[in-house]
Amino acid sequence: MKNIHKSIFGLSLLLFAAGCSHEAEKSTIESPSIAVKVQKASGGENTRYISATGQVEATKSANLSTRMMGYVQDLPVKTGQNVNKGDLLISVSNTDLLAKKGQVEAGVMQAEAAFKNAERDYERFQALFAKKSASQKELDDMTTRYEMAKAGLEVARQMENEVNAQFSYANIRAPFSGVVINTFVKEGDMANPGMPLVSMEAPGKMQIVAMVSESEIKYVREGLAADISLKSLGKTIEGTVSEVSLSAKNTGGQYVVKIDMESDSSVFAGMYANVRIHANRKNNQIENESVWIPEAALVHQGQLTGVYTIGNENAAILRWLRTGRNNGEEVEVLSGLKSDETIIVSAEGRLYNGVTVTF
């Protein structure tokens, strides 16, 4: 009987141990840890980011036009063509100008002949006056005639210069070496004064022309660093604020800010960019601390937006946020998160509140 009790007791211990082992195994299976990548929320007491959108422009560009009316006679270039300084870009019909040039040249020849004749008479009367063979009045009259002939020749030559200058507007040449980016007319079209005919730009250095709101322009100044995000290329390029406009009279309340960017052969004029300007809190007296996190780290549930943070014992904790500006890559956090707090930016499994994570 005693042996039977011992057997029953031993069997009970075995069953209890097996049950505990099963529960431990079940707990392990039900709560696996998830590998994640983390980073700290950016920002801090001395930094604020001002977001803006803009377009890429060449720092050296030109829209060329003519000051005379006429038909487009020749257009030897096309869009995308490389040209050197002084190359002919467009020729406007100058038939009327050629006729005027002939008239002006004839006038110059006539004025030169009159001047030479007056000059000889003036020199002759000077000699006669020295020998007292001519009166003072005769010399004065001849001097006046000489000065008038000289002035007439100068007028004729200035008219010739004016006509020659107009020929430069008939034959438009490249003001610098670069690339033709657009032609606005074709052969046979009528060219009017001031109408853009050809547009070109110099390759190499580019800049971003961005618009900043009136509430933030006071924090922007030359020399501030900026991050330029080009979503079409999937890259971010560093830049520096080079110009800040202090008037929004013709820009609808937005202020123009130009940002020089590092040279990159894959960047072309006209591309859209998101800009994040690094404003200095201490120097510009910015009152509110700005916190930014990657947009990819956000969790959306209905109308709520949150992010997973790291809690006690490496547990994932979902934190609800109030967000602000979006620069295309990062989102500003207005409340719910402090700078330098650790957040989860990606995970190898599905996250939920309380799950253990490794990083």
Residue frames as qw, qx, qy, qz and C-alpha x, y, z in Angstrom:
[[0.000, 0.885, 0.466, 0.000, 0.00, 0.00, 0.00],
 [0.324, -0.785, 0.110, 0.516, 2.84, 2.31, 0.85],
 [0.412, -0.128, 0.599, 0.675, 4.50, 1.59, -2.49],
 [0.231, 0.646, 0.654, 0.319, 1.26, 2.41, -4.30],
 [0.124, -0.941, -0.216, 0.229, 1.13, 5.84, -2.59],
 [0.395, -0.563, 0.375, 0.622, 4.73, 6.49, -3.56],
 [0.387, 0.211, 0.696, 0.567, 3.98, 5.59, -7.17],
 [0.104, 0.833, 0.526, 0.134, 0.96, 7.89, -7.30],
 [0.262, -0.880, -0.004, 0.396, 2.98, 10.75, -5.75],
 [0.434, -0.328, 0.527, 0.653, 5.82, 10.27, -8.23],
 [0.316, 0.467, 0.690, 0.453, 3.44, 10.19, -11.16],
 [0.029, -0.927, -0.362, 0.094, 1.84, 13.42, -9.95],
 [0.340, -0.715, 0.234, 0.564, 5.24, 15.11, -9.81],
 [0.411, 0.000, 0.661, 0.628, 6.00, 14.01, -13.36],
 [0.186, 0.704, 0.628, 0.274, 2.66, 15.31, -14.63],
 [0.173, -0.926, -0.168, 0.290, 3.16, 18.64, -12.84],
 [0.395, -0.514, 0.420, 0.636, 6.67, 19.06, -14.28],
 [0.357, 0.267, 0.709, 0.546, 5.46, 18.20, -17.75],
 [0.068, 0.857, 0.507, 0.057, 2.63, 20.73, -17.40],
 [0.255, -0.850, 0.060, 0.457, 5.02, 23.46, -16.30],
 [0.417, -0.235, 0.587, 0.652, 7.35, 22.65, -19.16],
 [0.278, 0.531, 0.700, 0.388, 4.44, 22.83, -21.61],
 [0.047, -0.934, -0.324, 0.142, 3.26, 26.18, -20.21],
 [0.341, -0.681, 0.280, 0.584, 6.79, 27.60, -20.45],
 [0.384, 0.040, 0.693, 0.609, 7.10, 26.34, -24.01],
 [0.165, 0.734, 0.629, 0.193, 3.65, 27.76, -24.87],
 [0.164, -0.910, -0.115, 0.363, 4.61, 31.13, -23.34],
 [0.382, -0.438, 0.480, 0.657, 7.80, 31.17, -25.37],
 [0.320, 0.319, 0.737, 0.504, 5.93, 30.41, -28.56],
 [0.053, 0.841, 0.537, 0.048, 3.23, 32.97, -27.90],
 [0.135, -0.973, 0.009, 0.185, 5.62, 35.87, -27.10],
 [0.782, 0.138, 0.148, 0.589, 8.55, 35.84, -29.51],
 [0.193, -0.704, 0.040, 0.682, 10.70, 38.97, -29.71],
 [0.596, 0.734, 0.289, 0.147, 10.66, 41.01, -32.93],
 [0.569, -0.150, 0.155, 0.793, 13.80, 42.49, -34.48],
 [0.175, 0.933, 0.314, -0.013, 13.43, 46.22, -35.11],
 [0.501, 0.272, -0.018, 0.821, 15.43, 49.25, -36.20],
 [0.269, -0.847, -0.389, 0.244, 15.33, 52.29, -33.97],
 [0.407, 0.361, -0.031, 0.839, 16.50, 55.88, -33.96],
 [0.178, -0.488, -0.469, 0.715, 16.14, 58.95, -31.82],
 [0.222, 0.874, 0.426, 0.068, 13.68, 61.69, -32.72],
 [0.503, 0.234, 0.031, 0.831, 15.62, 64.59, -34.21],
 [0.156, -0.872, -0.204, -0.416, 15.51, 68.15, -33.01],
 [0.613, -0.219, -0.395, 0.648, 16.65, 69.73, -29.83],
 [0.186, -0.812, -0.343, 0.435, 16.66, 72.98, -27.99],
 [0.162, -0.601, 0.260, 0.738, 18.84, 74.82, -30.53],
 [0.088, -0.059, 0.759, 0.643, 17.34, 73.59, -33.79],
 [0.542, 0.499, 0.468, -0.488, 14.20, 74.20, -35.76],
 [0.332, 0.064, 0.730, 0.594, 13.48, 73.20, -39.34],
 [0.396, 0.540, 0.116, -0.734, 11.59, 75.43, -41.72],
 [0.518, 0.200, 0.788, 0.265, 10.00, 73.47, -44.55],
 [0.358, 0.641, -0.074, -0.675, 9.30, 74.83, -48.01],
 [0.754, 0.318, 0.540, 0.197, 8.80, 73.63, -51.56],
 [0.101, 0.784, -0.262, -0.554, 10.50, 74.93, -54.67],
 [0.863, 0.492, 0.112, 0.042, 11.98, 74.21, -58.07],
 [0.679, -0.281, 0.310, 0.603, 15.48, 73.72, -59.39],
 [0.410, 0.910, 0.051, -0.037, 16.85, 76.56, -61.51],
 [0.745, 0.234, -0.047, 0.622, 20.20, 77.20, -63.14],
 [0.352, -0.685, -0.164, 0.616, 22.09, 80.01, -61.43],
 [0.034, -0.455, 0.366, 0.811, 22.94, 81.41, -64.88],
 [0.387, 0.459, 0.779, 0.182, 20.14, 81.50, -67.44],
 [0.067, 0.347, -0.140, -0.925, 18.70, 83.89, -70.04],
 [0.476, 0.610, 0.631, -0.047, 15.52, 84.41, -72.05],
 [0.272, -0.221, 0.367, 0.862, 16.59, 86.09, -75.28],
 [0.366, 0.761, 0.517, -0.141, 14.40, 88.45, -77.30],
 [0.434, 0.283, 0.307, 0.798, 14.73, 91.11, -80.00],
 [0.016, -0.546, -0.288, 0.787, 14.03, 94.85, -79.98],
 [0.247, 0.304, -0.410, -0.824, 12.79, 94.92, -83.55],
 [0.748, 0.289, 0.437, -0.409, 9.78, 93.51, -85.37],
 [0.373, 0.515, -0.632, -0.443, 10.28, 91.08, -88.21],
 [0.956, 0.050, -0.136, -0.256, 9.87, 87.53, -89.46],
 [0.658, -0.490, 0.559, 0.119, 12.08, 84.76, -88.11],
 [0.564, 0.665, -0.404, -0.277, 14.43, 84.08, -91.00],
 [0.638, 0.311, -0.690, 0.141, 16.73, 81.44, -89.53],
 [0.692, -0.563, 0.292, -0.345, 16.67, 79.23, -86.43],
 [0.587, 0.469, -0.659, 0.028, 19.84, 77.10, -86.55],
 [0.001, -0.268, 0.843, -0.466, 19.52, 75.64, -83.02],
 [0.664, -0.335, -0.539, -0.396, 17.15, 73.22, -81.30],
 [0.642, -0.638, 0.193, -0.378, 16.23, 72.36, -77.73],
 [0.922, -0.313, 0.195, 0.114, 19.01, 70.52, -75.89],
 [0.737, 0.530, -0.063, 0.415, 21.77, 71.72, -78.22],
 [0.592, -0.557, -0.025, 0.582, 25.08, 72.87, -76.73],
 [0.397, 0.847, 0.110, 0.337, 26.24, 76.29, -77.94],
 [0.605, -0.137, -0.162, 0.768, 29.31, 78.42, -77.42],
 [0.070, -0.760, -0.210, 0.611, 29.39, 82.09, -76.57],
 [0.072, 0.534, -0.367, -0.758, 28.79, 84.13, -79.73],
 [0.185, 0.155, 0.904, 0.352, 27.06, 81.36, -81.72],
 [0.355, -0.062, -0.269, -0.893, 24.08, 82.48, -83.82],
 [0.242, 0.190, 0.866, -0.394, 20.81, 81.39, -82.20],
 [0.347, 0.680, 0.642, -0.064, 18.17, 83.14, -84.30],
 [0.202, -0.074, 0.312, 0.925, 18.04, 85.58, -87.20],
 [0.276, 0.696, 0.531, -0.397, 15.16, 88.03, -87.76],
 [0.498, 0.592, 0.421, 0.474, 14.41, 89.44, -91.23],
 [0.301, -0.647, -0.074, 0.696, 16.16, 92.83, -91.58],
 [0.451, 0.506, 0.487, 0.551, 15.19, 94.03, -95.09],
 [0.061, -0.954, -0.220, -0.196, 13.98, 97.40, -93.80],
 [0.557, -0.752, 0.163, 0.314, 17.09, 97.73, -91.69],
 [0.662, 0.017, 0.423, 0.619, 19.35, 97.09, -94.67],
 [0.263, 0.746, 0.367, 0.489, 17.63, 99.90, -96.59],
 [0.316, -0.947, -0.056, -0.030, 18.05, 102.23, -93.63],
 [0.701, -0.458, 0.265, 0.477, 21.71, 101.29, -93.34],
 [0.555, 0.364, 0.395, 0.635, 22.28, 102.27, -96.97],
 [0.002, 0.905, 0.234, 0.356, 20.71, 105.65, -96.33],
 [0.544, -0.821, 0.081, 0.152, 22.80, 106.20, -93.22],
 [0.732, -0.164, 0.328, 0.575, 26.04, 105.22, -94.96],
 [0.379, 0.617, 0.338, 0.601, 25.28, 107.70, -97.76],
 [0.248, -0.942, -0.127, -0.188, 24.66, 110.36, -95.13],
 [0.697, -0.582, 0.180, 0.378, 28.01, 109.60, -93.51],
 [0.631, 0.184, 0.358, 0.664, 29.82, 109.97, -96.83],
 [0.118, 0.814, 0.291, 0.489, 28.07, 113.29, -97.48],
 [0.463, -0.886, -0.021, 0.002, 28.93, 114.56, -93.99],
 [0.752, -0.321, 0.241, 0.522, 32.57, 113.53, -94.39],
 [0.486, 0.451, 0.334, 0.670, 32.85, 115.42, -97.70],
 [0.111, -0.904, -0.195, -0.364, 31.29, 118.54, -96.18],
 [0.645, -0.734, 0.059, 0.205, 33.60, 118.35, -93.18],
 [0.721, -0.065, 0.274, 0.633, 36.74, 117.98, -95.28],
 [0.291, 0.656, 0.306, 0.626, 35.73, 120.95, -97.43],
 [0.330, -0.911, -0.108, -0.221, 34.98, 123.09, -94.36],
 [0.765, -0.515, 0.107, 0.373, 38.25, 122.00, -92.76],
 [0.617, 0.217, 0.258, 0.711, 40.30, 123.12, -95.79],
 [0.049, 0.792, 0.233, 0.562, 38.52, 126.49, -95.92],
 [0.569, -0.819, -0.078, 0.003, 39.02, 126.98, -92.18],
 [0.753, -0.309, 0.171, 0.555, 42.76, 126.29, -92.43],
 [0.447, 0.469, 0.294, 0.703, 43.04, 128.62, -95.45],
 [0.150, -0.867, -0.183, -0.439, 41.33, 131.51, -93.64],
 [0.699, -0.666, -0.014, 0.260, 43.49, 130.97, -90.58],
 [0.665, -0.025, 0.227, 0.711, 46.56, 131.51, -92.80],
 [0.188, 0.646, 0.311, 0.671, 45.00, 134.57, -94.46],
 [0.417, -0.876, -0.191, -0.150, 44.04, 136.04, -91.09],
 [0.733, -0.465, 0.057, 0.493, 47.62, 135.60, -89.87],
 [0.472, 0.126, 0.304, 0.818, 48.80, 137.63, -92.89],
 [0.108, 0.521, 0.289, -0.796, 46.03, 140.18, -92.22],
 [0.125, 0.047, -0.646, -0.751, 44.46, 139.30, -95.58],
 [0.393, -0.462, -0.732, -0.311, 41.15, 138.26, -93.97],
 [0.304, -0.536, 0.188, -0.765, 39.01, 140.00, -91.40],
 [0.177, -0.136, 0.838, -0.499, 38.06, 138.65, -87.98],
 [0.683, 0.217, 0.270, -0.643, 34.43, 138.31, -89.09],
 [0.714, 0.409, -0.476, -0.309, 35.41, 136.20, -92.09],
 [0.261, 0.297, -0.884, 0.249, 37.48, 133.93, -89.83],
 [0.389, -0.003, 0.661, -0.641, 34.61, 133.67, -87.32],
 [0.762, 0.299, -0.028, -0.573, 32.16, 132.72, -90.08],
 [0.632, 0.389, -0.661, -0.108, 34.53, 130.07, -91.40],
 [0.001, -0.239, 0.861, -0.449, 35.11, 128.73, -87.88],
 [0.603, 0.108, 0.433, -0.661, 31.35, 128.39, -87.38],
 [0.778, 0.376, -0.301, -0.404, 31.00, 126.60, -90.70],
 [0.398, 0.386, -0.821, 0.137, 33.82, 124.22, -89.74],
 [0.228, -0.118, 0.783, -0.567, 32.29, 123.42, -86.32],
 [0.722, 0.221, 0.192, -0.627, 28.87, 122.80, -87.89],
 [0.712, 0.404, -0.525, -0.231, 30.37, 120.44, -90.47],
 [0.181, 0.316, -0.870, 0.332, 32.24, 118.61, -87.70],
 [0.450, 0.019, 0.621, -0.641, 29.04, 118.24, -85.65],
 [0.768, 0.323, -0.112, -0.542, 27.13, 117.06, -88.72],
 [0.548, 0.374, -0.748, -0.028, 29.70, 114.32, -89.30],
 [0.072, -0.178, 0.843, -0.502, 29.41, 113.21, -85.65],
 [0.645, 0.156, 0.332, -0.670, 25.61, 112.99, -85.94],
 [0.752, 0.380, -0.397, -0.365, 25.90, 110.89, -89.11],
 [0.363, 0.329, -0.851, 0.188, 28.35, 108.51, -87.45],
 [0.307, -0.064, 0.719, -0.620, 26.11, 108.09, -84.38],
 [0.763, 0.257, 0.050, -0.591, 23.19, 107.24, -86.67],
 [0.639, 0.391, -0.652, -0.120, 25.41, 104.62, -88.30],
 [0.058, 0.239, -0.867, 0.433, 26.25, 103.19, -84.85],
 [0.568, 0.065, 0.443, -0.690, 22.55, 103.04, -84.02],
 [0.806, 0.324, -0.256, -0.424, 21.76, 101.08, -87.19],
 [0.473, 0.371, -0.790, 0.122, 24.67, 98.71, -86.55],
 [0.222, -0.158, 0.761, -0.589, 23.38, 98.15, -83.00],
 [0.742, 0.167, 0.174, -0.626, 19.97, 97.24, -84.38],
 [0.683, 0.362, -0.602, -0.199, 21.63, 94.54, -86.49],
 [0.095, 0.253, -0.883, 0.383, 22.69, 92.87, -83.21],
 [0.527, 0.106, 0.545, -0.644, 18.99, 92.57, -82.34],
 [0.762, 0.378, -0.233, -0.471, 18.29, 91.03, -85.74],
 [0.739, 0.256, -0.614, 0.106, 21.00, 88.40, -85.26],
 [0.636, -0.655, 0.234, -0.334, 20.72, 87.07, -81.71],
 [0.598, 0.391, -0.664, 0.219, 23.84, 85.30, -80.44],
 [0.773, -0.423, -0.450, 0.146, 24.57, 83.25, -77.32],
 [0.152, -0.905, 0.212, -0.338, 25.64, 85.53, -74.44],
 [0.362, -0.579, 0.715, -0.150, 27.51, 82.65, -72.79],
 [0.371, 0.199, -0.885, -0.198, 28.36, 79.01, -73.41],
 [0.469, -0.037, 0.652, -0.595, 25.55, 76.69, -72.37],
 [0.152, 0.225, 0.945, 0.181, 22.54, 74.64, -73.47],
 [0.364, -0.135, -0.287, -0.876, 19.42, 75.72, -75.37],
 [0.155, 0.132, 0.886, -0.416, 16.53, 74.69, -73.11],
 [0.373, 0.626, 0.651, -0.213, 13.64, 76.02, -75.21],
 [0.097, 0.011, 0.418, 0.903, 12.76, 77.72, -78.49],
 [0.268, 0.482, 0.576, -0.603, 9.50, 79.67, -78.55],
 [0.512, 0.656, -0.067, -0.550, 9.22, 80.34, -82.32],
 [0.740, 0.104, 0.578, 0.329, 9.86, 78.64, -85.63],
 [0.234, -0.122, 0.444, 0.856, 11.01, 79.91, -89.01],
 [0.064, -0.439, -0.621, -0.646, 8.42, 82.22, -90.56],
 [0.322, -0.724, -0.570, 0.217, 6.88, 83.35, -87.26],
 [0.085, 0.828, 0.021, 0.553, 6.59, 87.06, -86.52],
 [0.586, -0.227, -0.451, 0.634, 8.98, 88.22, -83.80],
 [0.139, -0.898, -0.217, -0.357, 7.83, 91.19, -81.73],
 [0.181, 0.590, -0.469, 0.631, 9.96, 93.42, -79.48],
 [0.379, -0.417, 0.567, -0.601, 10.39, 91.91, -76.01],
 [0.932, -0.017, -0.036, -0.359, 8.87, 88.54, -76.96],
 [0.544, -0.479, 0.684, 0.083, 11.00, 85.58, -75.71],
 [0.691, 0.517, -0.389, -0.323, 12.48, 83.71, -78.66],
 [0.767, 0.189, -0.582, 0.193, 15.13, 81.39, -77.22],
 [0.599, -0.730, 0.222, -0.244, 15.91, 80.32, -73.65],
 [0.754, 0.314, -0.505, 0.279, 19.28, 78.96, -72.54],
 [0.622, -0.757, 0.163, -0.121, 21.18, 78.19, -69.38],
 [0.260, 0.644, -0.700, 0.166, 24.73, 77.46, -68.32],
 [0.872, -0.189, -0.449, -0.045, 25.22, 73.88, -67.07],
 [0.432, 0.245, -0.600, 0.628, 26.76, 73.15, -63.70],
 [0.048, -0.072, -0.618, 0.781, 25.73, 75.09, -60.62],
 [0.309, -0.523, -0.650, -0.457, 22.04, 74.88, -59.70],
 [0.079, -0.087, 0.508, -0.853, 19.88, 76.52, -57.07],
 [0.109, -0.526, -0.844, 0.003, 16.47, 76.01, -55.50],
 [0.164, -0.256, -0.018, -0.953, 13.95, 78.83, -55.64],
 [0.281, -0.398, -0.858, 0.163, 11.58, 78.20, -52.72],
 [0.269, -0.603, -0.169, -0.732, 8.68, 80.09, -51.16],
 [0.331, -0.150, -0.736, 0.571, 8.59, 80.68, -47.38],
 [0.229, -0.771, -0.567, -0.181, 5.52, 81.88, -45.48],
 [0.001, 0.761, -0.105, 0.640, 5.35, 85.27, -43.80],
 [0.726, -0.653, 0.052, -0.208, 5.26, 83.65, -40.35],
 [0.903, -0.259, 0.161, 0.302, 8.66, 81.99, -40.85],
 [0.596, 0.678, -0.030, 0.429, 10.63, 84.30, -43.15],
 [0.219, -0.901, 0.256, -0.274, 11.97, 86.19, -40.10],
 [0.793, -0.459, 0.397, 0.062, 13.92, 83.07, -39.11],
 [0.849, 0.326, 0.246, 0.334, 15.64, 82.67, -42.49],
 [0.046, -0.917, 0.265, 0.293, 18.93, 84.37, -43.33],
 [0.651, 0.632, -0.420, -0.004, 21.83, 83.92, -45.72],
 [0.137, 0.550, -0.781, 0.260, 24.30, 81.18, -44.84],
 [0.704, -0.190, 0.518, -0.448, 21.87, 78.78, -43.14],
 [0.071, -0.176, 0.952, 0.238, 22.26, 75.12, -44.04],
 [0.717, 0.195, 0.082, -0.664, 19.44, 73.32, -45.83],
 [0.418, -0.032, 0.900, 0.121, 18.50, 69.77, -46.82],
 [0.490, 0.370, -0.286, -0.736, 17.14, 69.50, -50.37],
 [0.544, 0.062, 0.831, -0.100, 14.98, 66.43, -51.01],
 [0.412, 0.350, -0.490, -0.684, 14.44, 65.44, -54.66],
 [0.731, 0.026, 0.587, -0.347, 11.80, 62.70, -54.60],
 [0.792, 0.550, -0.102, -0.244, 12.05, 62.07, -58.35],
 [0.483, 0.589, -0.629, 0.158, 15.70, 61.08, -57.86],
 [0.874, -0.392, -0.287, 0.001, 15.29, 59.54, -54.41],
 [0.659, 0.052, -0.291, 0.691, 18.13, 61.56, -52.94],
 [0.277, -0.935, -0.190, 0.111, 18.83, 64.40, -50.53],
 [0.604, 0.410, -0.063, 0.681, 21.45, 67.04, -51.30],
 [0.399, -0.597, -0.303, 0.626, 22.96, 69.61, -48.97],
 [0.284, 0.696, 0.275, 0.599, 22.58, 73.30, -49.72],
 [0.332, -0.322, -0.314, 0.829, 23.10, 76.81, -48.34],
 [0.147, 0.880, 0.435, -0.124, 20.71, 79.78, -48.30],
 [0.513, 0.069, 0.212, 0.829, 22.19, 82.38, -50.68],
 [0.083, -0.248, -0.172, -0.950, 19.39, 84.95, -51.11],
 [0.061, -0.511, -0.784, 0.348, 16.41, 86.01, -49.00],
 [0.016, -0.503, -0.370, -0.781, 13.73, 88.33, -50.36],
 [0.091, -0.260, -0.592, 0.757, 12.23, 90.80, -47.90],
 [0.415, 0.241, -0.002, -0.877, 9.19, 91.66, -49.99],
 [0.300, 0.235, 0.923, 0.049, 6.16, 89.58, -50.91],
 [0.315, 0.466, 0.067, -0.824, 4.40, 92.30, -52.90],
 [0.577, 0.397, -0.432, -0.568, 4.28, 90.30, -56.12],
 [0.326, 0.184, -0.927, -0.014, 4.36, 86.76, -54.70],
 [0.653, -0.400, -0.457, -0.454, 1.04, 86.48, -52.87],
 [0.635, -0.678, 0.193, -0.318, 2.34, 86.69, -49.31],
 [0.956, -0.120, 0.085, 0.254, 5.15, 84.20, -49.92],
 [0.113, -0.894, 0.372, 0.220, 8.81, 85.21, -49.73],
 [0.839, 0.477, -0.252, 0.064, 11.37, 84.01, -52.26],
 [0.542, -0.673, 0.495, 0.091, 14.39, 82.19, -50.82],
 [0.738, 0.553, -0.384, -0.052, 17.21, 80.93, -53.04],
 [0.756, -0.496, 0.427, 0.014, 19.35, 78.01, -51.94],
 [0.384, 0.644, -0.639, -0.170, 22.62, 77.08, -53.63],
 [0.949, -0.155, 0.232, -0.149, 23.07, 73.33, -53.91],
 [0.462, -0.459, 0.682, 0.334, 26.01, 71.03, -54.47],
 [0.430, 0.453, -0.535, -0.569, 26.71, 70.17, -58.11],
 [0.581, 0.037, 0.804, -0.118, 25.02, 66.98, -59.29],
 [0.084, 0.196, -0.676, -0.706, 24.87, 65.89, -62.93],
 [0.047, -0.355, -0.924, -0.134, 21.55, 64.08, -62.36],
 [0.033, 0.662, 0.492, -0.564, 19.74, 67.26, -61.29],
 [0.245, 0.357, 0.505, 0.747, 17.99, 69.28, -64.01],
 [0.141, 0.043, 0.137, -0.980, 16.24, 72.63, -64.00],
 [0.573, -0.154, -0.350, -0.725, 12.50, 72.41, -63.37],
 [0.539, -0.168, -0.816, 0.124, 12.63, 69.50, -60.92],
 [0.506, -0.712, -0.092, -0.477, 10.50, 69.91, -57.79],
 [0.485, 0.177, -0.672, 0.531, 12.18, 69.81, -54.39],
 [0.577, -0.758, -0.281, -0.115, 11.24, 69.80, -50.72],
 [0.361, 0.538, -0.397, 0.650, 13.53, 71.99, -48.67],
 [0.662, -0.668, -0.323, 0.105, 14.26, 71.89, -44.95],
 [0.254, 0.726, -0.266, 0.581, 16.15, 74.95, -43.70],
 [0.654, -0.300, -0.526, 0.454, 18.11, 74.60, -40.45],
 [0.112, -0.829, -0.015, -0.548, 17.11, 77.68, -38.44],
 [0.444, 0.108, -0.631, 0.627, 19.10, 78.49, -35.33],
 [0.413, -0.727, -0.545, -0.062, 16.91, 78.86, -32.25],
 [0.511, -0.533, -0.222, 0.637, 19.39, 80.85, -30.17],
 [0.248, -0.107, 0.241, 0.932, 20.24, 83.44, -32.82],
 [0.180, -0.303, -0.532, -0.770, 16.73, 83.75, -34.25],
 [0.284, -0.052, 0.532, -0.796, 14.86, 83.49, -30.93],
 [0.573, -0.130, -0.647, -0.486, 12.62, 80.65, -32.04],
 [0.493, -0.404, 0.418, -0.647, 10.36, 79.82, -29.15],
 [0.913, -0.058, 0.200, -0.351, 9.11, 76.30, -29.83],
 [0.343, -0.404, 0.827, 0.190, 11.25, 73.22, -29.89],
 [0.728, 0.381, -0.270, -0.503, 10.81, 71.25, -33.09],
 [0.544, -0.236, 0.805, -0.015, 10.81, 67.44, -33.18],
 [0.632, 0.450, -0.383, -0.502, 10.95, 65.47, -36.43],
 [0.624, -0.160, 0.765, -0.026, 10.61, 61.75, -37.13],
 [0.008, -0.120, 0.797, 0.592, 10.67, 59.71, -40.37],
 [0.628, 0.082, -0.087, -0.769, 7.29, 59.57, -42.10],
 [0.640, 0.115, -0.733, -0.199, 7.79, 55.82, -42.61],
 [0.185, 0.044, -0.839, 0.510, 7.75, 55.28, -38.82],
 [0.438, -0.056, 0.208, -0.873, 4.19, 56.55, -38.41],
 [0.019, 0.244, 0.970, -0.012, 1.30, 54.22, -37.58],
 [0.361, -0.065, -0.139, -0.920, -2.19, 55.18, -38.76],
 [0.032, -0.325, -0.937, 0.123, -5.39, 53.83, -37.21],
 [0.064, 0.816, 0.574, -0.008, -8.45, 55.63, -38.51],
 [0.123, 0.935, 0.041, 0.331, -7.99, 59.33, -37.78],
 [0.603, -0.760, 0.218, 0.109, -5.23, 58.67, -35.25],
 [0.645, 0.620, -0.367, 0.254, -1.51, 58.85, -35.90],
 [0.682, -0.689, 0.246, -0.022, 1.14, 57.36, -33.66],
 [0.494, 0.606, -0.611, 0.125, 4.58, 55.84, -33.42],
 [0.911, -0.309, -0.260, 0.087, 6.03, 52.87, -31.53],
 [0.029, -0.805, 0.485, -0.340, 8.52, 53.73, -28.79],
 [0.615, 0.107, -0.739, 0.252, 10.65, 51.55, -26.52],
 [0.589, -0.669, 0.023, -0.453, 9.23, 50.92, -23.05],
 [0.484, -0.570, 0.629, -0.214, 10.40, 48.93, -20.02],
 [0.664, -0.130, 0.734, 0.065, 12.06, 45.58, -20.71],
 [0.052, -0.225, 0.676, 0.700, 12.31, 46.48, -24.42],
 [0.319, 0.521, 0.784, -0.107, 8.54, 46.41, -24.93],
 [0.113, 0.277, 0.444, 0.844, 7.03, 48.22, -27.92],
 [0.031, 0.586, 0.576, -0.570, 4.67, 50.98, -26.76],
 [0.236, 0.574, 0.523, 0.584, 2.35, 52.77, -29.20],
 [0.166, -0.470, -0.273, 0.823, 2.34, 56.54, -28.59],
 [0.307, 0.774, 0.524, 0.178, -0.33, 58.74, -30.17],
 [0.390, -0.196, 0.092, 0.895, 0.93, 61.99, -31.70],
 [0.305, 0.876, 0.280, -0.246, -0.22, 65.33, -33.03],
 [0.641, 0.022, 0.375, 0.669, 1.73, 66.03, -36.20],
 [0.114, 0.807, 0.041, -0.579, 2.43, 69.17, -38.20],
 [0.406, 0.740, -0.352, -0.405, 4.47, 69.92, -41.29],
 [0.890, 0.051, 0.428, 0.151, 5.66, 67.28, -43.71],
 [0.049, 0.760, -0.433, -0.482, 8.76, 67.82, -45.86],
 [0.749, 0.428, -0.404, -0.304, 8.32, 64.64, -47.87],
 [0.604, 0.236, -0.727, 0.226, 10.66, 62.50, -45.76],
 [0.274, -0.134, -0.718, 0.626, 10.06, 63.58, -42.17],
 [0.307, -0.712, -0.487, -0.403, 7.06, 64.78, -40.18],
 [0.011, 0.417, -0.418, 0.807, 7.05, 67.40, -37.45],
 [0.462, -0.441, -0.758, 0.131, 5.70, 66.21, -34.09],
 [0.159, -0.641, 0.003, -0.751, 3.77, 68.93, -32.28],
 [0.521, -0.470, 0.471, -0.535, 2.95, 66.89, -29.18],
 [0.974, -0.062, 0.019, -0.218, 3.27, 63.36, -27.82],
 [0.910, 0.083, -0.047, 0.403, 7.02, 62.92, -28.26],
 [0.266, -0.909, 0.201, 0.252, 10.17, 64.64, -27.08],
 [0.526, 0.717, -0.457, 0.024, 13.43, 65.02, -28.92],
 [0.100, 0.514, -0.827, 0.206, 16.00, 62.28, -28.32],
 [0.750, -0.069, 0.523, -0.400, 13.30, 59.72, -27.43],
 [0.127, -0.229, 0.900, 0.347, 13.89, 56.37, -29.13],
 [0.723, 0.321, 0.143, -0.595, 11.33, 55.33, -31.73],
 [0.624, 0.030, 0.751, 0.213, 10.93, 52.23, -33.89],
 [0.280, 0.546, -0.311, -0.725, 11.33, 53.03, -37.58],
 [0.690, 0.243, -0.543, -0.413, 10.93, 49.50, -39.00],
 [0.621, -0.293, 0.661, -0.302, 10.28, 45.94, -37.84],
 [0.159, 0.235, -0.900, -0.331, 10.69, 42.44, -39.21],
 [0.125, -0.366, -0.922, -0.001, 7.27, 41.43, -37.91],
 [0.246, -0.696, -0.404, -0.541, 3.90, 42.88, -36.92],
 [0.165, 0.152, -0.538, 0.812, 4.18, 45.20, -33.94],
 [0.469, -0.656, -0.462, -0.369, 1.59, 45.53, -31.19],
 [0.303, -0.757, 0.282, -0.506, 1.52, 47.04, -27.73],
 [0.725, -0.522, 0.402, -0.203, 3.72, 45.20, -25.25],
 [0.957, 0.253, -0.056, 0.130, 5.54, 42.91, -27.68],
 [0.602, -0.619, 0.302, 0.405, 9.20, 42.41, -26.85],
 [0.624, 0.775, -0.079, 0.065, 11.62, 43.81, -29.42],
 [0.745, -0.358, 0.219, 0.519, 15.33, 43.47, -30.04],
 [0.422, 0.900, 0.001, 0.113, 17.58, 46.02, -31.69]]
